[in-house]
Amino acid sequence: MEKVKEKATMIAKPKDDQLQSGSRTTMSRYLALLFAIACGMAVANIYFAHPLLDALSYEFKIDHSTIGIIITITQICYALGLLFLVPLGDLLNQRRLIIGQMLLSVAGLVIIGLAPTSTVLFIGMAVVGMLATVTQTLVAYASTLSSPAERGSIVGFVTSGVVIGILLARVFAGVLTDIGSWRLVYLTSAALMLFVVCLLNWKLPNYTDNQSSMSYPELLRSVFFFFIQERILLVRGILALLIFISFSILWTSLVLPLSSAPYSLPHTAIGAFGLVGVAGALAATRAGRMADQGLGQRTTGIALTLLLISWFLISLIHYSLFVLIIGIILLDLAVQAVHVTNQSMIFTVLLEARSRLTAAYMVFYSIGSATGSIASTNIYAIFGWNGVCILGAAVSAFALLFWVITSRQK
């Protein structure tokens, strides 16, 4: 154990400029866009099922009370992928790892699209859930390929693909299901993923200078030491947990009041609210550039304040859909701004451990998303939309208070 701890703390820290000397011209805007698209498509695969649960329940004769197990399986396997697959980016050739995982994701999507039984469906969902963590390997690799001066902006741009993928997944699934069936959603995604894999295989650089000499078990154990050794990881991880609880509280429960009186909107219209969230996510890409300029703490404070304000506007859903839309834009802007700033800051800690740092950080994201989903539906059932908004505002206020306390500590 001491040996692993020693290796984790003695990772070589070459000069950042020297490390990136060969990558200043490698991370072009085209390549950054390709990274963002790949991230968005990979993460969208685990969110397609949310608006399709009714169709899946009817197809496979699964009771409505238990159909939610599909989401549970996907999220559990995603968490396992964070712990066991993402750290491999510090050990193996990241180019081969990314392409390999995405090819396996294509196979998983085909399995789902052609699934004859619920058992095969669950297997496909498990495979896709675990391999969706390739998004984090892509973000870490983008950071490695970027020069220090542009790292925050590149990470922000690539990470925007993740949030946009999550938000557009419902729209994509709803439209294709209306055109054909739920199977068309997964088969179309498989074809698009295969096309992106071909582009990545053509354009992705082969950078290997940062690979660790640790064994795989040592690599996994070192992840847990980072929580103790690197205070910034723990602080930023807790902020991630809180903002994604808030994010998940909104997006899990929003369908409930919108599908009820007085609006009674169809699922396609409700899914279109994801397009509103995209505007906020895109507006937050500047947060990475601000982190590059040393303004990460100020960006975090402003974003968390906006997050708290957004819940007041969201609570007015029964008075105005326009005000709700403004609230959604502010919430997604704030969450994305903090998320990008978090990653920009932790990527400066250990150059050879970016994949492990990403895995450790995203564990907080996963816990936050799951917690928000469970809490919001239960609160809505008891206290209605006002209860949901009070919960979201309380979590946001606690995040702001936590940032104030920790930002003042050395």
SEMARKE-780539 format. One record per residue (C-alpha): x, y, z; residue in one letter. Coordinates in steps of 0.25 Angstrom, whole numbers, plus 5000, padded with zeros to 4 digits. Each point is the difference from the previous one (the first is absolute). Layout:
<recs>
{rec {X Y Z} 'A'}
...
</recs>
This chain:
<recs>
{rec {5000 5000 5000} 'M'}
{rec {5011 5010 5003} 'E'}
{rec {5007 4996 4987} 'K'}
{rec {4987 5004 4993} 'V'}
{rec {4999 5013 5008} 'K'}
{rec {5015 5004 4997} 'E'}
{rec {4998 4997 4985} 'K'}
{rec {4987 5009 5000} 'A'}
{rec {5007 5011 5006} 'T'}
{rec {5013 4999 4993} 'M'}
{rec {4994 5001 4986} 'I'}
{rec {5010 5007 4991} 'A'}
{rec {4996 5015 4997} 'K'}
{rec {5007 5004 4988} 'P'}
{rec {4999 5015 4996} 'K'}
{rec {4986 5002 4994} 'D'}
{rec {5005 5008 4988} 'D'}
{rec {5010 4989 4997} 'Q'}
{rec {4990 4990 5001} 'L'}
{rec {4991 5007 4990} 'Q'}
{rec {5011 5004 4991} 'S'}
{rec {4995 4991 4989} 'G'}
{rec {4985 5002 5002} 'S'}
{rec {4999 5015 4998} 'R'}
{rec {4996 4998 4986} 'T'}
{rec {4993 4986 5002} 'T'}
{rec {4988 5005 5007} 'M'}
{rec {4993 5007 4989} 'S'}
{rec {4986 5006 5001} 'R'}
{rec {4996 4989 4990} 'Y'}
{rec {5005 4989 5009} 'L'}
{rec {4994 5007 5013} 'A'}
{rec {4987 5000 4992} 'L'}
{rec {5002 4985 4997} 'L'}
{rec {5003 4997 5015} 'F'}
{rec {4987 5008 5004} 'A'}
{rec {4991 4992 4990} 'I'}
{rec {5006 4987 5005} 'A'}
{rec {4998 5003 5014} 'C'}
{rec {4985 5005 4998} 'G'}
{rec {4997 4987 4992} 'M'}
{rec {5006 4991 5010} 'A'}
{rec {4993 5005 5012} 'V'}
{rec {4987 5002 4993} 'A'}
{rec {4999 4985 4998} 'N'}
{rec {4997 4998 5015} 'I'}
{rec {4989 5011 5000} 'Y'}
{rec {4992 4995 4988} 'F'}
{rec {4992 4990 5009} 'A'}
{rec {4994 5011 5009} 'H'}
{rec {4989 5004 4990} 'P'}
{rec {4999 4986 4995} 'L'}
{rec {4996 4992 5013} 'L'}
{rec {4985 4999 4996} 'D'}
{rec {5004 4994 4986} 'A'}
{rec {5010 4991 5006} 'L'}
{rec {4990 4995 5011} 'S'}
{rec {4990 4997 4989} 'Y'}
{rec {5010 4993 4991} 'E'}
{rec {5006 4991 5011} 'F'}
{rec {4988 4998 5009} 'K'}
{rec {5007 5007 5012} 'I'}
{rec {4991 5006 5010} 'D'}
{rec {5000 5015 5002} 'H'}
{rec {5004 4999 5014} 'S'}
{rec {5013 4992 4996} 'T'}
{rec {5004 5006 4987} 'I'}
{rec {5009 5010 5007} 'G'}
{rec {5010 4989 5002} 'I'}
{rec {5005 5003 4986} 'I'}
{rec {5005 5014 5005} 'I'}
{rec {5005 4994 5012} 'T'}
{rec {5008 4990 4992} 'I'}
{rec {5006 5010 4991} 'T'}
{rec {5004 5010 5011} 'Q'}
{rec {5006 4989 5009} 'I'}
{rec {5009 4995 4988} 'C'}
{rec {5003 5014 4997} 'Y'}
{rec {5006 5002 5014} 'A'}
{rec {5008 4987 4998} 'L'}
{rec {5005 5005 4987} 'G'}
{rec {5005 5013 5007} 'L'}
{rec {5007 4992 5011} 'L'}
{rec {5006 4989 4991} 'F'}
{rec {5001 5005 4986} 'L'}
{rec {5003 5015 5000} 'V'}
{rec {5013 4998 5008} 'P'}
{rec {5006 4991 4989} 'L'}
{rec {5002 5013 4993} 'G'}
{rec {5012 5002 5008} 'D'}
{rec {5005 4986 4997} 'L'}
{rec {4997 4997 4986} 'L'}
{rec {5001 5007 4986} 'N'}
{rec {4988 5010 5001} 'Q'}
{rec {4998 5000 4985} 'R'}
{rec {4998 4985 5000} 'R'}
{rec {4992 5000 5013} 'L'}
{rec {4990 5011 4994} 'I'}
{rec {4998 4993 4987} 'I'}
{rec {4999 4986 5006} 'G'}
{rec {4989 5004 5010} 'Q'}
{rec {4992 5008 4990} 'M'}
{rec {5000 4987 4991} 'L'}
{rec {4995 4992 5011} 'L'}
{rec {4989 5010 5003} 'S'}
{rec {4996 4999 4985} 'V'}
{rec {4998 4985 5003} 'A'}
{rec {4993 5003 5013} 'G'}
{rec {4990 5009 4992} 'L'}
{rec {4997 4989 4990} 'V'}
{rec {4998 4990 5011} 'I'}
{rec {4989 5009 5006} 'I'}
{rec {4994 5004 4986} 'G'}
{rec {4998 4985 4996} 'L'}
{rec {4997 4995 5015} 'A'}
{rec {4990 4988 4999} 'P'}
{rec {4999 4999 5015} 'T'}
{rec {5001 5009 5012} 'S'}
{rec {5012 4992 5005} 'T'}
{rec {5007 5004 4987} 'V'}
{rec {4995 5014 5001} 'L'}
{rec {5006 5001 5014} 'F'}
{rec {5014 4995 4996} 'I'}
{rec {5000 5010 4989} 'G'}
{rec {4997 5011 5009} 'M'}
{rec {5010 4996 5010} 'A'}
{rec {5011 5000 4989} 'V'}
{rec {4996 5013 4995} 'V'}
{rec {4999 5006 5014} 'G'}
{rec {5014 4996 5003} 'M'}
{rec {5007 5004 4987} 'L'}
{rec {4993 5014 5000} 'A'}
{rec {5011 5004 5010} 'T'}
{rec {5009 5001 4987} 'V'}
{rec {4995 5015 5001} 'T'}
{rec {5009 5002 5012} 'Q'}
{rec {5012 4994 4993} 'T'}
{rec {4997 5009 4989} 'L'}
{rec {5000 5012 5009} 'V'}
{rec {5013 4996 5007} 'A'}
{rec {5007 4998 4986} 'Y'}
{rec {4995 5013 4995} 'A'}
{rec {5007 5006 5012} 'S'}
{rec {5013 4993 4998} 'T'}
{rec {5000 5005 4985} 'L'}
{rec {4997 5014 5003} 'S'}
{rec {5011 5011 5004} 'S'}
{rec {4999 5006 5014} 'P'}
{rec {4995 5013 4995} 'A'}
{rec {4988 4994 4993} 'E'}
{rec {4997 4988 5009} 'R'}
{rec {4988 5006 5007} 'G'}
{rec {4993 5004 4987} 'S'}
{rec {5002 4987 4993} 'I'}
{rec {4995 4992 5012} 'V'}
{rec {4988 5009 5001} 'G'}
{rec {4997 4999 4985} 'F'}
{rec {5002 4984 5001} 'V'}
{rec {4992 4999 5013} 'T'}
{rec {4988 5008 4993} 'S'}
{rec {4998 4988 4991} 'G'}
{rec {4997 4992 5012} 'V'}
{rec {4990 5009 5006} 'V'}
{rec {4994 5002 4986} 'I'}
{rec {4999 4985 4998} 'G'}
{rec {4993 4998 5013} 'I'}
{rec {4990 5011 4996} 'L'}
{rec {4997 4996 4986} 'L'}
{rec {4999 4985 5003} 'A'}
{rec {4985 5002 5003} 'R'}
{rec {4998 5008 4987} 'V'}
{rec {5007 4990 4992} 'F'}
{rec {4993 4988 5006} 'A'}
{rec {4986 5006 4999} 'G'}
{rec {5001 5004 4986} 'V'}
{rec {5006 4987 4995} 'L'}
{rec {4990 4992 5008} 'T'}
{rec {4988 5008 4993} 'D'}
{rec {5006 4998 4987} 'I'}
{rec {5003 4985 5001} 'G'}
{rec {5001 4993 5014} 'S'}
{rec {5009 5000 5012} 'W'}
{rec {5009 4990 4993} 'R'}
{rec {5003 5010 4989} 'L'}
{rec {5006 5009 5011} 'V'}
{rec {5011 4990 5004} 'Y'}
{rec {5003 4995 4986} 'L'}
{rec {5001 5014 4995} 'T'}
{rec {5010 5004 5011} 'S'}
{rec {5008 4988 4997} 'A'}
{rec {5002 5004 4986} 'A'}
{rec {5003 5014 5004} 'L'}
{rec {5010 4995 5010} 'M'}
{rec {5007 4992 4990} 'L'}
{rec {5002 5012 4991} 'F'}
{rec {5006 5008 5011} 'V'}
{rec {5009 4988 5003} 'V'}
{rec {5005 5001 4986} 'C'}
{rec {5003 5015 5001} 'L'}
{rec {5007 4998 5013} 'L'}
{rec {5009 4988 4994} 'N'}
{rec {5004 5010 4989} 'W'}
{rec {5002 5013 5008} 'K'}
{rec {5003 4996 5015} 'L'}
{rec {5015 5002 5003} 'P'}
{rec {5008 4989 5006} 'N'}
{rec {5006 5006 5013} 'Y'}
{rec {5007 4991 5010} 'T'}
{rec {5010 5008 5008} 'D'}
{rec {4991 5000 5013} 'N'}
{rec {4997 4985 5002} 'Q'}
{rec {5003 4996 5014} 'S'}
{rec {5009 4988 5004} 'S'}
{rec {4991 4995 5011} 'M'}
{rec {4992 4987 5000} 'S'}
{rec {4985 5000 4998} 'Y'}
{rec {4997 4997 5014} 'P'}
{rec {5009 5010 5005} 'E'}
{rec {4994 5010 4990} 'L'}
{rec {4986 4998 5006} 'L'}
{rec {5005 5001 5015} 'R'}
{rec {5007 5013 4997} 'S'}
{rec {4987 5006 4996} 'V'}
{rec {4995 5000 5014} 'F'}
{rec {5013 5006 5005} 'F'}
{rec {4997 5012 4992} 'F'}
{rec {4988 5004 5009} 'F'}
{rec {5010 5001 5011} 'I'}
{rec {5011 5006 4993} 'Q'}
{rec {4994 5010 4991} 'E'}
{rec {4990 5009 5008} 'R'}
{rec {4996 5007 4987} 'I'}
{rec {4995 4987 4995} 'L'}
{rec {4991 4998 5012} 'L'}
{rec {4995 5014 5001} 'V'}
{rec {4997 5000 4985} 'R'}
{rec {4994 4986 5001} 'G'}
{rec {4990 5005 5010} 'I'}
{rec {4996 5012 4992} 'L'}
{rec {4998 4990 4988} 'A'}
{rec {4991 4991 5009} 'L'}
{rec {4991 5012 5004} 'L'}
{rec {4999 5007 4987} 'I'}
{rec {4996 4987 4993} 'F'}
{rec {4990 4997 5011} 'I'}
{rec {4993 5013 4996} 'S'}
{rec {5002 4997 4985} 'F'}
{rec {4993 4986 5002} 'S'}
{rec {4989 5006 5009} 'I'}
{rec {4995 5008 4989} 'L'}
{rec {5002 4991 4988} 'W'}
{rec {4994 4988 5006} 'T'}
{rec {4988 5006 5006} 'S'}
{rec {4997 5011 4989} 'L'}
{rec {4991 4990 4992} 'V'}
{rec {4990 4999 5011} 'L'}
{rec {4995 5014 5001} 'P'}
{rec {5001 5002 4985} 'L'}
{rec {4992 4988 4996} 'S'}
{rec {4989 5003 5010} 'S'}
{rec {4989 5011 5000} 'A'}
{rec {5000 5011 4997} 'P'}
{rec {5011 4998 4989} 'Y'}
{rec {4998 4985 4997} 'S'}
{rec {5012 5000 4990} 'L'}
{rec {5003 4988 4991} 'P'}
{rec {5013 4993 5002} 'H'}
{rec {5006 5006 4987} 'T'}
{rec {4997 5014 5005} 'A'}
{rec {5006 4997 5014} 'I'}
{rec {5012 4994 4994} 'G'}
{rec {5002 5013 4992} 'A'}
{rec {5003 5007 5014} 'F'}
{rec {5014 4993 4998} 'G'}
{rec {5003 5010 4989} 'L'}
{rec {4998 5011 5010} 'V'}
{rec {5010 4994 5009} 'G'}
{rec {5010 4999 4988} 'V'}
{rec {5000 5015 5000} 'A'}
{rec {5005 5001 5014} 'G'}
{rec {5010 4989 4998} 'A'}
{rec {5006 5007 4988} 'L'}
{rec {5000 5014 5007} 'A'}
{rec {5009 4994 5011} 'A'}
{rec {5012 4996 4991} 'T'}
{rec {5006 5013 5004} 'R'}
{rec {5002 4995 5014} 'A'}
{rec {5012 4992 4995} 'G'}
{rec {5007 5012 4994} 'R'}
{rec {4998 5007 5014} 'M'}
{rec {5006 4989 5007} 'A'}
{rec {5012 5001 4991} 'D'}
{rec {5001 5015 5004} 'Q'}
{rec {5000 4996 5015} 'G'}
{rec {4986 5004 5002} 'L'}
{rec {4995 4986 5004} 'G'}
{rec {4995 5004 5014} 'Q'}
{rec {4993 5012 4995} 'R'}
{rec {4993 4992 4989} 'T'}
{rec {4996 4990 5010} 'T'}
{rec {4994 5010 5010} 'G'}
{rec {4992 5007 4989} 'I'}
{rec {4995 4987 4994} 'A'}
{rec {4995 4995 5013} 'L'}
{rec {4993 5013 5003} 'T'}
{rec {4993 4999 4986} 'L'}
{rec {4996 4985 5004} 'L'}
{rec {4993 5005 5013} 'L'}
{rec {4993 5011 4992} 'I'}
{rec {4995 4990 4989} 'S'}
{rec {4992 4992 5010} 'W'}
{rec {4991 5012 5003} 'F'}
{rec {4997 5002 4985} 'L'}
{rec {4998 4985 4998} 'I'}
{rec {4990 5000 5012} 'S'}
{rec {4991 5009 4992} 'L'}
{rec {4997 4989 4990} 'I'}
{rec {4985 5001 5002} 'H'}
{rec {5000 5015 4997} 'Y'}
{rec {5009 5001 4987} 'S'}
{rec {5007 4990 4991} 'L'}
{rec {5009 5012 4996} 'F'}
{rec {5005 5002 5014} 'V'}
{rec {5002 4985 5001} 'L'}
{rec {5009 5000 4988} 'I'}
{rec {5008 5011 5005} 'I'}
{rec {5002 4993 5013} 'G'}
{rec {5004 4987 4992} 'I'}
{rec {5010 5008 4992} 'I'}
{rec {5006 5006 5013} 'L'}
{rec {5001 4986 5007} 'L'}
{rec {5007 4993 4989} 'D'}
{rec {5009 5012 4998} 'L'}
{rec {5004 5000 5014} 'A'}
{rec {5002 4984 5001} 'V'}
{rec {5008 5000 4988} 'Q'}
{rec {5009 5012 5004} 'A'}
{rec {5003 4993 5014} 'V'}
{rec {5002 4987 4993} 'H'}
{rec {5010 5005 4990} 'V'}
{rec {5007 5009 5010} 'T'}
{rec {5002 4987 5009} 'N'}
{rec {5006 4992 4990} 'Q'}
{rec {5009 5011 4995} 'S'}
{rec {5005 5002 5014} 'M'}
{rec {5002 4985 5004} 'I'}
{rec {5008 4997 4987} 'F'}
{rec {5011 5009 5004} 'T'}
{rec {5003 4991 5012} 'V'}
{rec {5007 4988 4995} 'L'}
{rec {5004 4999 4985} 'L'}
{rec {5001 4985 4999} 'E'}
{rec {4987 4997 5008} 'A'}
{rec {4990 5008 4992} 'R'}
{rec {4991 4988 4997} 'S'}
{rec {5000 4995 5015} 'R'}
{rec {4997 5014 5004} 'L'}
{rec {4989 5001 4991} 'T'}
{rec {4995 4986 5005} 'A'}
{rec {5000 5005 5014} 'A'}
{rec {4993 5013 4997} 'Y'}
{rec {4989 4993 4992} 'M'}
{rec {4997 4991 5011} 'V'}
{rec {4994 5012 5007} 'F'}
{rec {4992 5004 4987} 'Y'}
{rec {4994 4986 5000} 'S'}
{rec {4996 5000 5014} 'I'}
{rec {4994 5014 4999} 'G'}
{rec {4992 4996 4987} 'S'}
{rec {4995 4988 5007} 'A'}
{rec {4996 5007 5013} 'T'}
{rec {4993 5011 4993} 'G'}
{rec {4992 4991 4991} 'S'}
{rec {4995 4992 5012} 'I'}
{rec {4997 5012 5009} 'A'}
{rec {4993 5008 4990} 'S'}
{rec {4989 4990 4996} 'T'}
{rec {4998 4996 5015} 'N'}
{rec {4999 5015 5004} 'I'}
{rec {4990 5003 4988} 'Y'}
{rec {4991 4989 5004} 'A'}
{rec {4999 5005 5014} 'I'}
{rec {5001 5015 4999} 'F'}
{rec {4998 5003 4985} 'G'}
{rec {5008 5010 4991} 'W'}
{rec {5002 5010 5012} 'N'}
{rec {5007 4989 5008} 'G'}
{rec {5009 4997 4988} 'V'}
{rec {5005 5014 4999} 'C'}
{rec {5002 5002 5015} 'I'}
{rec {5009 4988 4999} 'L'}
{rec {5007 5005 4988} 'G'}
{rec {5002 5013 5006} 'A'}
{rec {5005 4994 5014} 'A'}
{rec {5011 4992 4993} 'V'}
{rec {5004 5012 4991} 'S'}
{rec {5001 5009 5013} 'A'}
{rec {5008 4989 5007} 'F'}
{rec {5010 4999 4988} 'A'}
{rec {5002 5015 5000} 'L'}
{rec {5002 5000 5015} 'L'}
{rec {5010 4989 4999} 'F'}
{rec {5008 5008 4989} 'W'}
{rec {5000 5012 5009} 'V'}
{rec {5006 4992 5011} 'I'}
{rec {5010 4992 4992} 'T'}
{rec {5005 5012 4991} 'S'}
{rec {5004 5008 5013} 'R'}
{rec {5008 4988 5005} 'Q'}
{rec {5015 4999 4996} 'K'}
</recs>
